[in-house]
Amino acid sequence: MIQVTAEPIAQMYKACWQVEVFFRWIKQHLNVPTLLGTSENAVYGQLYTALMVYVLLKSLYDATSSILSRHVALSFARFTRLLDLGQLPVEWRLSLFHILQTDGQNKLFFIT
């Protein structure tokens, strides 16, 4: 039997706990309750996609909320939920449309 001291066990537990904290954050903030694939490539693909969507939504939210913070306040979670449901307040939709239009980029989606 291998004898291991308490310090390496504590370090392993700490490393394991960091993985648990990371996946809890993913589940809560990126709306990834379960991983669909089991291969390493599938897991990376799903996590990278979720992170990219989060960054895009967060940048749209930050740009819009800085303009509308005095008029119609929404939390980031509420913003994403209403955007997903197509029920975003008119002020927010107009502001998002203006931001997307003035960036000079091709619009990848239409905000209803």
N, CA, C and O atoms as CSV, one atom per row, in Angstrom:
chain,resi,resn,atom,element,x,y,z
A,1,MET,N,N,0.843,-1.179,0.000
A,1,MET,CA,C,0.000,0.000,0.000
A,1,MET,C,C,0.889,1.245,0.000
A,1,MET,O,O,1.903,1.305,0.696
A,2,ILE,N,N,0.483,2.233,-0.797
A,2,ILE,CA,C,1.252,3.475,-0.893
A,2,ILE,C,C,0.792,4.427,0.194
A,2,ILE,O,O,-0.403,4.634,0.404
A,3,GLN,N,N,1.755,4.991,0.868
A,3,GLN,CA,C,1.459,5.972,1.914
A,3,GLN,C,C,1.533,7.379,1.307
A,3,GLN,O,O,2.540,7.749,0.704
A,4,VAL,N,N,0.483,8.138,1.469
A,4,VAL,CA,C,0.433,9.511,0.966
A,4,VAL,C,C,0.143,10.430,2.143
A,4,VAL,O,O,-0.728,10.156,2.968
A,5,THR,N,N,0.891,11.526,2.202
A,5,THR,CA,C,0.677,12.472,3.298
A,5,THR,C,C,-0.558,13.327,3.012
A,5,THR,O,O,-1.125,13.281,1.920
A,6,ALA,N,N,-0.948,14.081,3.984
A,6,ALA,CA,C,-2.161,14.899,3.881
A,6,ALA,C,C,-2.007,16.026,2.861
A,6,ALA,O,O,-2.987,16.398,2.215
A,7,GLU,N,N,-0.817,16.573,2.701
A,7,GLU,CA,C,-0.625,17.713,1.801
A,7,GLU,C,C,-0.910,17.359,0.332
A,7,GLU,O,O,-1.647,18.100,-0.318
A,8,PRO,N,N,-0.367,16.271,-0.222
A,8,PRO,CA,C,-0.715,15.933,-1.618
A,8,PRO,C,C,-2.194,15.606,-1.792
A,8,PRO,O,O,-2.772,15.913,-2.835
A,9,ILE,N,N,-2.806,14.999,-0.806
A,9,ILE,CA,C,-4.238,14.713,-0.890
A,9,ILE,C,C,-5.026,16.013,-0.919
A,9,ILE,O,O,-5.980,16.141,-1.688
A,10,ALA,N,N,-4.641,16.975,-0.095
A,10,ALA,CA,C,-5.318,18.277,-0.074
A,10,ALA,C,C,-5.141,18.996,-1.408
A,10,ALA,O,O,-6.075,19.641,-1.884
A,11,GLN,N,N,-3.947,18.898,-2.027
A,11,GLN,CA,C,-3.711,19.529,-3.324
A,11,GLN,C,C,-4.556,18.875,-4.422
A,11,GLN,O,O,-5.099,19.565,-5.285
A,12,MET,N,N,-4.665,17.541,-4.385
A,12,MET,CA,C,-5.509,16.841,-5.363
A,12,MET,C,C,-6.974,17.235,-5.193
A,12,MET,O,O,-7.681,17.444,-6.179
A,13,TYR,N,N,-7.427,17.335,-3.953
A,13,TYR,CA,C,-8.809,17.719,-3.682
A,13,TYR,C,C,-9.073,19.139,-4.168
A,13,TYR,O,O,-10.126,19.423,-4.740
A,14,LYS,N,N,-8.114,20.025,-3.938
A,14,LYS,CA,C,-8.256,21.414,-4.384
A,14,LYS,C,C,-8.349,21.479,-5.911
A,14,LYS,O,O,-9.181,22.209,-6.451
A,15,ALA,N,N,-7.504,20.724,-6.601
A,15,ALA,CA,C,-7.545,20.704,-8.068
A,15,ALA,C,C,-8.871,20.139,-8.556
A,15,ALA,O,O,-9.462,20.657,-9.503
A,16,CYS,N,N,-9.330,19.087,-7.916
A,16,CYS,CA,C,-10.608,18.475,-8.287
A,16,CYS,C,C,-11.759,19.459,-8.044
A,16,CYS,O,O,-12.688,19.543,-8.848
A,17,TRP,N,N,-11.695,20.184,-6.963
A,17,TRP,CA,C,-12.746,21.146,-6.635
A,17,TRP,C,C,-12.786,22.284,-7.654
A,17,TRP,O,O,-13.867,22.782,-7.967
A,18,GLN,N,N,-11.640,22.703,-8.176
A,18,GLN,CA,C,-11.607,23.753,-9.188
A,18,GLN,C,C,-12.334,23.301,-10.459
A,18,GLN,O,O,-13.006,24.105,-11.105
A,19,VAL,N,N,-12.205,22.039,-10.816
A,19,VAL,CA,C,-12.929,21.503,-11.968
A,19,VAL,C,C,-14.432,21.558,-11.702
A,19,VAL,O,O,-15.206,21.936,-12.581
A,20,GLU,N,N,-14.842,21.184,-10.500
A,20,GLU,CA,C,-16.261,21.224,-10.135
A,20,GLU,C,C,-16.808,22.653,-10.186
A,20,GLU,O,O,-17.915,22.876,-10.675
A,21,VAL,N,N,-16.042,23.609,-9.687
A,21,VAL,CA,C,-16.461,25.013,-9.699
A,21,VAL,C,C,-16.589,25.514,-11.135
A,21,VAL,O,O,-17.530,26.238,-11.462
A,22,PHE,N,N,-15.648,25.132,-11.987
A,22,PHE,CA,C,-15.691,25.541,-13.390
A,22,PHE,C,C,-16.956,25.022,-14.068
A,22,PHE,O,O,-17.645,25.781,-14.750
A,23,PHE,N,N,-17.268,23.739,-13.888
A,23,PHE,CA,C,-18.457,23.176,-14.535
A,23,PHE,C,C,-19.745,23.728,-13.932
A,23,PHE,O,O,-20.746,23.853,-14.637
A,24,ARG,N,N,-19.738,24.054,-12.670
A,24,ARG,CA,C,-20.925,24.688,-12.081
A,24,ARG,C,C,-21.149,26.060,-12.711
A,24,ARG,O,O,-22.286,26.430,-13.003
A,25,TRP,N,N,-20.060,26.822,-12.925
A,25,TRP,CA,C,-20.161,28.131,-13.579
A,25,TRP,C,C,-20.689,27.963,-15.002
A,25,TRP,O,O,-21.553,28.723,-15.440
A,26,ILE,N,N,-20.172,26.971,-15.719
A,26,ILE,CA,C,-20.630,26.703,-17.092
A,26,ILE,C,C,-22.133,26.428,-17.097
A,26,ILE,O,O,-22.872,26.987,-17.907
A,27,LYS,N,N,-22.574,25.566,-16.192
A,27,LYS,CA,C,-23.997,25.205,-16.144
A,27,LYS,C,C,-24.873,26.407,-15.819
A,27,LYS,O,O,-25.949,26.564,-16.394
A,28,GLN,N,N,-24.418,27.259,-14.897
A,28,GLN,CA,C,-25.234,28.387,-14.463
A,28,GLN,C,C,-25.231,29.539,-15.454
A,28,GLN,O,O,-26.276,30.137,-15.709
A,29,HIS,N,N,-24.081,29.854,-16.011
A,29,HIS,CA,C,-23.969,31.058,-16.820
A,29,HIS,C,C,-24.062,30.828,-18.326
A,29,HIS,O,O,-24.450,31.735,-19.061
A,30,LEU,N,N,-23.721,29.658,-18.785
A,30,LEU,CA,C,-23.721,29.419,-20.221
A,30,LEU,C,C,-24.870,28.538,-20.676
A,30,LEU,O,O,-24.947,28.170,-21.848
A,31,ASN,N,N,-25.752,28.201,-19.768
A,31,ASN,CA,C,-26.922,27.391,-20.084
A,31,ASN,C,C,-26.531,26.069,-20.749
A,31,ASN,O,O,-27.077,25.687,-21.784
A,32,VAL,N,N,-25.575,25.386,-20.127
A,32,VAL,CA,C,-25.150,24.066,-20.587
A,32,VAL,C,C,-25.391,23.099,-19.430
A,32,VAL,O,O,-24.462,22.772,-18.691
A,33,PRO,N,N,-26.641,22.638,-19.267
A,33,PRO,CA,C,-26.943,21.772,-18.119
A,33,PRO,C,C,-26.264,20.413,-18.204
A,33,PRO,O,O,-25.864,19.858,-17.181
A,34,THR,N,N,-26.128,19.870,-19.414
A,34,THR,CA,C,-25.429,18.600,-19.611
A,34,THR,C,C,-24.618,18.682,-20.888
A,34,THR,O,O,-24.959,19.425,-21.808
A,35,LEU,N,N,-23.552,17.920,-20.938
A,35,LEU,CA,C,-22.740,17.858,-22.143
A,35,LEU,C,C,-23.331,16.793,-23.061
A,35,LEU,O,O,-23.588,15.667,-22.637
A,36,LEU,N,N,-23.544,17.160,-24.315
A,36,LEU,CA,C,-24.208,16.258,-25.253
A,36,LEU,C,C,-23.282,15.161,-25.755
A,36,LEU,O,O,-23.719,14.031,-25.971
A,37,GLY,N,N,-22.026,15.478,-25.939
A,37,GLY,CA,C,-21.080,14.492,-26.445
A,37,GLY,C,C,-20.231,13.918,-25.330
A,37,GLY,O,O,-20.150,14.484,-24.239
A,38,THR,N,N,-19.602,12.794,-25.612
A,38,THR,CA,C,-18.748,12.169,-24.600
A,38,THR,C,C,-17.285,12.172,-25.000
A,38,THR,O,O,-16.415,11.960,-24.156
A,39,SER,N,N,-16.999,12.407,-26.265
A,39,SER,CA,C,-15.598,12.438,-26.691
A,39,SER,C,C,-14.980,13.775,-26.286
A,39,SER,O,O,-15.683,14.756,-26.042
A,40,GLU,N,N,-13.674,13.787,-26.222
A,40,GLU,CA,C,-12.964,15.023,-25.850
A,40,GLU,C,C,-13.279,16.142,-26.832
A,40,GLU,O,O,-13.497,17.281,-26.422
A,41,ASN,N,N,-13.304,15.829,-28.127
A,41,ASN,CA,C,-13.590,16.824,-29.155
A,41,ASN,C,C,-14.996,17.393,-29.007
A,41,ASN,O,O,-15.194,18.599,-29.149
A,42,ALA,N,N,-15.969,16.539,-28.723
A,42,ALA,CA,C,-17.351,16.998,-28.553
A,42,ALA,C,C,-17.486,17.920,-27.352
A,42,ALA,O,O,-18.184,18.931,-27.423
A,43,VAL,N,N,-16.827,17.581,-26.250
A,43,VAL,CA,C,-16.885,18.405,-25.044
A,43,VAL,C,C,-16.247,19.763,-25.301
A,43,VAL,O,O,-16.818,20.794,-24.946
A,44,TYR,N,N,-15.056,19.772,-25.921
A,44,TYR,CA,C,-14.402,21.043,-26.240
A,44,TYR,C,C,-15.267,21.886,-27.173
A,44,TYR,O,O,-15.404,23.093,-26.974
A,45,GLY,N,N,-15.848,21.255,-28.185
A,45,GLY,CA,C,-16.689,21.994,-29.119
A,45,GLY,C,C,-17.877,22.641,-28.444
A,45,GLY,O,O,-18.194,23.798,-28.717
A,46,GLN,N,N,-18.539,21.906,-27.563
A,46,GLN,CA,C,-19.704,22.457,-26.876
A,46,GLN,C,C,-19.301,23.572,-25.910
A,46,GLN,O,O,-19.986,24.591,-25.820
A,47,LEU,N,N,-18.209,23.387,-25.199
A,47,LEU,CA,C,-17.772,24.417,-24.253
A,47,LEU,C,C,-17.296,25.677,-24.974
A,47,LEU,O,O,-17.622,26.787,-24.553
A,48,TYR,N,N,-16.530,25.520,-26.052
A,48,TYR,CA,C,-16.074,26.690,-26.805
A,48,TYR,C,C,-17.250,27.441,-27.422
A,48,TYR,O,O,-17.275,28.672,-27.420
A,49,THR,N,N,-18.208,26.712,-27.942
A,49,THR,CA,C,-19.390,27.359,-28.521
A,49,THR,C,C,-20.153,28.137,-27.455
A,49,THR,O,O,-20.564,29.274,-27.690
A,50,ALA,N,N,-20.343,27.534,-26.292
A,50,ALA,CA,C,-21.050,28.216,-25.204
A,50,ALA,C,C,-20.293,29.464,-24.760
A,50,ALA,O,O,-20.909,30.498,-24.500
A,51,LEU,N,N,-18.968,29.383,-24.671
A,51,LEU,CA,C,-18.178,30.548,-24.276
A,51,LEU,C,C,-18.259,31.659,-25.323
A,51,LEU,O,O,-18.343,32.833,-24.964
A,52,MET,N,N,-18.235,31.311,-26.605
A,52,MET,CA,C,-18.333,32.331,-27.653
A,52,MET,C,C,-19.692,33.029,-27.616
A,52,MET,O,O,-19.770,34.250,-27.753
A,53,VAL,N,N,-20.753,32.260,-27.435
A,53,VAL,CA,C,-22.090,32.850,-27.352
A,53,VAL,C,C,-22.179,33.774,-26.142
A,53,VAL,O,O,-22.747,34.863,-26.225
A,54,TYR,N,N,-21.616,33.334,-25.015
A,54,TYR,CA,C,-21.620,34.162,-23.806
A,54,TYR,C,C,-20.901,35.484,-24.059
A,54,TYR,O,O,-21.412,36.542,-23.692
A,55,VAL,N,N,-19.733,35.440,-24.677
A,55,VAL,CA,C,-18.962,36.663,-24.924
A,55,VAL,C,C,-19.726,37.597,-25.869
A,55,VAL,O,O,-19.759,38.807,-25.643
A,56,LEU,N,N,-20.334,37.054,-26.916
A,56,LEU,CA,C,-21.112,37.885,-27.840
A,56,LEU,C,C,-22.311,38.534,-27.151
A,56,LEU,O,O,-22.556,39.730,-27.309
A,57,LEU,N,N,-23.054,37.734,-26.385
A,57,LEU,CA,C,-24.212,38.289,-25.683
A,57,LEU,C,C,-23.793,39.327,-24.651
A,57,LEU,O,O,-24.441,40.363,-24.504
A,58,LYS,N,N,-22.710,39.047,-23.940
A,58,LYS,CA,C,-22.237,39.985,-22.916
A,58,LYS,C,C,-21.790,41.292,-23.548
A,58,LYS,O,O,-22.046,42.361,-22.994
A,59,SER,N,N,-21.130,41.230,-24.694
A,59,SER,CA,C,-20.701,42.472,-25.344
A,59,SER,C,C,-21.906,43.269,-25.854
A,59,SER,O,O,-21.916,44.496,-25.751
A,60,LEU,N,N,-22.923,42.588,-26.403
A,60,LEU,CA,C,-24.146,43.288,-26.818
A,60,LEU,C,C,-24.868,43.898,-25.624
A,60,LEU,O,O,-25.357,45.026,-25.688
A,61,TYR,N,N,-24.928,43.137,-24.535
A,61,TYR,CA,C,-25.591,43.639,-23.328
A,61,TYR,C,C,-24.854,44.867,-22.782
A,61,TYR,O,O,-25.484,45.874,-22.457
A,62,ASP,N,N,-23.540,44.788,-22.682
A,62,ASP,CA,C,-22.767,45.915,-22.144
A,62,ASP,C,C,-22.918,47.163,-23.002
A,62,ASP,O,O,-23.083,48.266,-22.479
A,63,ALA,N,N,-22.861,46.990,-24.318
A,63,ALA,CA,C,-23.003,48.146,-25.213
A,63,ALA,C,C,-24.386,48.767,-25.093
A,63,ALA,O,O,-24.518,49.991,-25.090
A,64,THR,N,N,-25.401,47.947,-24.995
A,64,THR,CA,C,-26.771,48.453,-24.922
A,64,THR,C,C,-27.103,49.010,-23.549
A,64,THR,O,O,-27.741,50.057,-23.442
A,65,SER,N,N,-26.678,48.324,-22.502
A,65,SER,CA,C,-27.030,48.787,-21.151
A,65,SER,C,C,-26.346,50.102,-20.816
A,65,SER,O,O,-26.875,50.881,-20.023
A,66,SER,N,N,-25.177,50.371,-21.402
A,66,SER,CA,C,-24.531,51.658,-21.136
A,66,SER,C,C,-25.340,52.809,-21.728
A,66,SER,O,O,-25.306,53.922,-21.205
A,67,ILE,N,N,-26.062,52.550,-22.811
A,67,ILE,CA,C,-26.898,53.573,-23.439
A,67,ILE,C,C,-28.230,53.714,-22.709
A,67,ILE,O,O,-28.731,54.824,-22.535
A,68,LEU,N,N,-28.805,52.585,-22.282
A,68,LEU,CA,C,-30.167,52.581,-21.743
A,68,LEU,C,C,-30.238,52.442,-20.229
A,68,LEU,O,O,-31.328,52.245,-19.692
A,69,SER,N,N,-29.138,52.536,-19.535
A,69,SER,CA,C,-29.140,52.267,-18.097
A,69,SER,C,C,-30.114,53.156,-17.323
A,69,SER,O,O,-30.635,52.736,-16.289
A,70,ARG,N,N,-30.362,54.349,-17.792
A,70,ARG,CA,C,-31.269,55.259,-17.073
A,70,ARG,C,C,-32.737,54.993,-17.390
A,70,ARG,O,O,-33.619,55.303,-16.590
A,71,HIS,N,N,-32.991,54.417,-18.563
A,71,HIS,CA,C,-34.367,54.280,-19.014
A,71,HIS,C,C,-34.999,52.945,-18.630
A,71,HIS,O,O,-35.988,52.911,-17.898
A,72,VAL,N,N,-34.432,51.854,-19.119
A,72,VAL,CA,C,-34.999,50.524,-18.883
A,72,VAL,C,C,-33.869,49.620,-18.405
A,72,VAL,O,O,-33.041,49.181,-19.203
A,73,ALA,N,N,-33.837,49.345,-17.118
A,73,ALA,CA,C,-32.765,48.526,-16.560
A,73,ALA,C,C,-33.125,47.041,-16.648
A,73,ALA,O,O,-34.226,46.636,-16.277
A,74,LEU,N,N,-32.183,46.242,-17.143
A,74,LEU,CA,C,-32.340,44.794,-17.194
A,74,LEU,C,C,-31.044,44.149,-16.703
A,74,LEU,O,O,-29.952,44.647,-16.979
A,75,SER,N,N,-31.171,43.060,-15.987
A,75,SER,CA,C,-29.976,42.299,-15.635
A,75,SER,C,C,-29.528,41.514,-16.866
A,75,SER,O,O,-30.297,41.344,-17.812
A,76,PHE,N,N,-28.285,41.039,-16.852
A,76,PHE,CA,C,-27.783,40.269,-17.984
A,76,PHE,C,C,-28.606,38.997,-18.187
A,76,PHE,O,O,-28.913,38.627,-19.320
A,77,ALA,N,N,-28.960,38.330,-17.092
A,77,ALA,CA,C,-29.757,37.097,-17.196
A,77,ALA,C,C,-31.126,37.393,-17.810
A,77,ALA,O,O,-31.601,36.645,-18.665
A,78,ARG,N,N,-31.749,38.470,-17.377
A,78,ARG,CA,C,-33.075,38.838,-17.910
A,78,ARG,C,C,-32.966,39.237,-19.381
A,78,ARG,O,O,-33.824,38.892,-20.193
A,79,PHE,N,N,-31.891,39.975,-19.715
A,79,PHE,CA,C,-31.647,40.378,-21.100
A,79,PHE,C,C,-31.555,39.156,-22.006
A,79,PHE,O,O,-32.210,39.111,-23.047
A,80,THR,N,N,-30.749,38.161,-21.623
A,80,THR,CA,C,-30.584,36.972,-22.465
A,80,THR,C,C,-31.878,36.182,-22.567
A,80,THR,O,O,-32.204,35.653,-23.630
A,81,ARG,N,N,-32.610,36.100,-21.476
A,81,ARG,CA,C,-33.880,35.355,-21.501
A,81,ARG,C,C,-34.887,36.035,-22.427
A,81,ARG,O,O,-35.519,35.373,-23.251
A,82,LEU,N,N,-35.037,37.355,-22.296
A,82,LEU,CA,C,-35.988,38.080,-23.136
A,82,LEU,C,C,-35.562,38.083,-24.603
A,82,LEU,O,O,-36.406,38.005,-25.496
A,83,LEU,N,N,-34.268,38.173,-24.852
A,83,LEU,CA,C,-33.769,38.116,-26.223
A,83,LEU,C,C,-34.084,36.756,-26.838
A,83,LEU,O,O,-34.516,36.675,-27.988
A,84,ASP,N,N,-33.870,35.704,-26.079
A,84,ASP,CA,C,-34.151,34.350,-26.551
A,84,ASP,C,C,-35.632,34.153,-26.835
A,84,ASP,O,O,-35.994,33.471,-27.794
A,85,LEU,N,N,-36.481,34.737,-26.019
A,85,LEU,CA,C,-37.924,34.602,-26.189
A,85,LEU,C,C,-38.505,35.574,-27.213
A,85,LEU,O,O,-39.677,35.467,-27.573
A,86,GLY,N,N,-37.695,36.520,-27.685
A,86,GLY,CA,C,-38.186,37.526,-28.618
A,86,GLY,C,C,-39.064,38.558,-27.956
A,86,GLY,O,O,-39.917,39.158,-28.610
A,87,GLN,N,N,-38.867,38.779,-26.639
A,87,GLN,CA,C,-39.699,39.713,-25.881
A,87,GLN,C,C,-38.894,40.866,-25.292
A,87,GLN,O,O,-39.294,41.456,-24.289
A,88,LEU,N,N,-37.785,41.179,-25.901
A,88,LEU,CA,C,-36.954,42.279,-25.423
A,88,LEU,C,C,-37.710,43.600,-25.573
A,88,LEU,O,O,-38.357,43.818,-26.597
A,89,PRO,N,N,-37.640,44.488,-24.569
A,89,PRO,CA,C,-38.338,45.780,-24.698
A,89,PRO,C,C,-37.902,46.525,-25.969
A,89,PRO,O,O,-36.773,46.380,-26.436
A,90,VAL,N,N,-38.810,47.309,-26.502
A,90,VAL,CA,C,-38.579,48.012,-27.765
A,90,VAL,C,C,-37.324,48.877,-27.704
A,90,VAL,O,O,-36.560,48.925,-28.668
A,91,GLU,N,N,-37.108,49.555,-26.589
A,91,GLU,CA,C,-35.931,50.423,-26.458
A,91,GLU,C,C,-34.646,49.626,-26.639
A,91,GLU,O,O,-33.712,50.078,-27.301
A,92,TRP,N,N,-34.608,48.438,-26.047
A,92,TRP,CA,C,-33.430,47.578,-26.161
A,92,TRP,C,C,-33.260,47.066,-27.591
A,92,TRP,O,O,-32.141,47.019,-28.101
A,93,ARG,N,N,-34.369,46.679,-28.247
A,93,ARG,CA,C,-34.275,46.197,-29.623
A,93,ARG,C,C,-33.762,47.290,-30.548
A,93,ARG,O,O,-32.906,47.043,-31.398
A,94,LEU,N,N,-34.286,48.494,-30.382
A,94,LEU,CA,C,-33.840,49.612,-31.226
A,94,LEU,C,C,-32.370,49.926,-30.990
A,94,LEU,O,O,-31.623,50.184,-31.934
A,95,SER,N,N,-31.965,49.905,-29.741
A,95,SER,CA,C,-30.571,50.174,-29.423
A,95,SER,C,C,-29.648,49.101,-29.997
A,95,SER,O,O,-28.589,49.413,-30.541
A,96,LEU,N,N,-30.052,47.839,-29.875
A,96,LEU,CA,C,-29.257,46.749,-30.455
A,96,LEU,C,C,-29.180,46.877,-31.973
A,96,LEU,O,O,-28.117,46.689,-32.565
A,97,PHE,N,N,-30.299,47.194,-32.593
A,97,PHE,CA,C,-30.312,47.369,-34.048
A,97,PHE,C,C,-29.360,48.489,-34.452
A,97,PHE,O,O,-28.608,48.348,-35.416
A,98,HIS,N,N,-29.389,49.595,-33.726
A,98,HIS,CA,C,-28.505,50.719,-34.016
A,98,HIS,C,C,-27.043,50.325,-33.837
A,98,HIS,O,O,-26.204,50.673,-34.668
A,99,ILE,N,N,-26.734,49.610,-32.776
A,99,ILE,CA,C,-25.355,49.176,-32.523
A,99,ILE,C,C,-24.878,48.254,-33.642
A,99,ILE,O,O,-23.763,48.410,-34.141
A,100,LEU,N,N,-25.703,47.309,-34.032
A,100,LEU,CA,C,-25.318,46.377,-35.088
A,100,LEU,C,C,-25.203,47.071,-36.436
A,100,LEU,O,O,-24.358,46.707,-37.254
A,101,GLN,N,N,-26.047,48.069,-36.671
A,101,GLN,CA,C,-26.032,48.771,-37.942
A,101,GLN,C,C,-24.814,49.684,-38.056
A,101,GLN,O,O,-24.215,49.770,-39.128
A,102,THR,N,N,-24.440,50.355,-36.994
A,102,THR,CA,C,-23.343,51.315,-37.051
A,102,THR,C,C,-21.975,50.656,-36.978
A,102,THR,O,O,-20.965,51.318,-37.215
A,103,ASP,N,N,-21.917,49.367,-36.656
A,103,ASP,CA,C,-20.628,48.679,-36.623
A,103,ASP,C,C,-20.087,48.406,-38.021
A,103,ASP,O,O,-18.906,48.094,-38.179
A,104,GLY,N,N,-20.941,48.520,-39.038
A,104,GLY,CA,C,-20.493,48.266,-40.395
A,104,GLY,C,C,-20.290,46.787,-40.685
A,104,GLY,O,O,-19.693,46.429,-41.700
A,105,GLN,N,N,-20.772,45.942,-39.818
A,105,GLN,CA,C,-20.628,44.498,-39.998
A,105,GLN,C,C,-21.881,43.943,-40.656
A,105,GLN,O,O,-22.954,44.540,-40.577
A,106,ASN,N,N,-21.736,42.810,-41.296
A,106,ASN,CA,C,-22.914,42.103,-41.800
A,106,ASN,C,C,-23.700,41.584,-40.619
A,106,ASN,O,O,-23.127,41.061,-39.664
A,107,LYS,N,N,-24.989,41.725,-40.680
A,107,LYS,CA,C,-25.829,41.254,-39.582
A,107,LYS,C,C,-26.010,39.758,-39.706
A,107,LYS,O,O,-26.492,39.264,-40.725
A,108,LEU,N,N,-25.621,39.031,-38.663
A,108,LEU,CA,C,-25.706,37.586,-38.684
A,108,LEU,C,C,-27.071,37.094,-38.218
A,108,LEU,O,O,-27.436,35.941,-38.450
A,109,PHE,N,N,-27.818,37.969,-37.563
A,109,PHE,CA,C,-29.136,37.581,-37.097
A,109,PHE,C,C,-30.003,38.828,-37.057
A,109,PHE,O,O,-29.498,39.950,-37.045
A,110,PHE,N,N,-31.282,38.624,-37.038
A,110,PHE,CA,C,-32.242,39.718,-36.988
A,110,PHE,C,C,-32.925,39.694,-35.640
A,110,PHE,O,O,-33.436,38.657,-35.217
A,111,ILE,N,N,-32.940,40.813,-34.969
A,111,ILE,CA,C,-33.559,40.895,-33.648
A,111,ILE,C,C,-35.023,41.260,-33.819
A,111,ILE,O,O,-35.349,42.333,-34.327
A,112,THR,N,N,-35.891,40.374,-33.397
A,112,THR,CA,C,-37.331,40.614,-33.560
A,112,THR,C,C,-37.887,41.352,-32.365
A,112,THR,O,O,-39.082,41.644,-32.320
